[in-house]
Amino acid sequence: MCIACCSCETIAPEVFSIDKQTRINPKSKVINPRGAGFNKIMNAAETCPTKAIIVENKDTKERFYPL
């Protein structure tokens, strides 16, 4: 569950965005899944304290993070 700590948006703002208009329980959302390279997206996912970001291949459903 996203707690809007902003680590993903800080690392990959081309991919993730926190809805700053929501004052109660804001969440991060994916705005462009191909906005950054694989390593940058993995770095963003790995820094999420709640492990709310799932990185997977949409075609094969192979999961890269979390394992």
C-alpha positions in Angstrom: 0.0 0.0 0.0 1.4 3.4 -1.0 2.0 5.8 1.8 3.1 8.6 -0.6 6.6 8.9 0.8 7.6 10.3 -2.7 10.8 8.1 -3.1 9.5 6.8 -6.4 8.6 10.2 -7.7 12.0 11.6 -6.6 13.9 8.8 -8.4 11.7 8.5 -11.5 9.4 11.5 -12.0 9.0 10.6 -15.6 7.2 7.4 -14.5 5.6 8.1 -11.1 3.5 11.0 -9.8 2.0 11.7 -6.4 -1.5 13.3 -6.6 -0.7 16.5 -4.7 -4.4 17.6 -4.9 -5.5 14.8 -2.6 -5.0 15.9 0.9 -6.1 12.8 2.7 -4.2 9.6 1.9 -2.5 10.6 -1.4 -1.1 7.9 -3.6 1.5 7.6 -6.2 0.4 6.5 -9.7 2.2 5.5 -12.8 1.9 8.2 -15.4 4.3 6.7 -18.0 5.4 3.1 -17.6 8.1 3.5 -20.2 9.2 7.0 -19.1 12.5 5.7 -17.7 14.9 2.7 -18.2 14.5 -0.6 -16.4 17.3 0.2 -13.8 15.8 3.5 -12.8 12.3 1.9 -12.4 13.8 -0.9 -10.3 15.7 1.6 -8.2 12.4 3.4 -7.5 10.6 0.1 -6.7 13.4 -1.0 -4.3 13.3 2.3 -2.4 9.5 2.0 -1.7 9.3 1.3 2.0 6.0 -0.6 1.7 7.0 -2.5 -1.5 3.9 -1.1 -3.2 5.5 -1.0 -6.6 5.4 -4.2 -8.7 7.7 -4.4 -11.6 6.7 -7.0 -14.2 6.8 -7.7 -17.9 3.2 -7.0 -19.1 3.5 -9.5 -22.0 5.0 -12.5 -20.1 3.9 -11.6 -16.6 7.4 -12.3 -15.4 7.9 -10.5 -12.1 11.1 -8.7 -11.4 10.2 -7.0 -8.1 9.3 -7.9 -5.5 10.3 -11.6 -6.0 
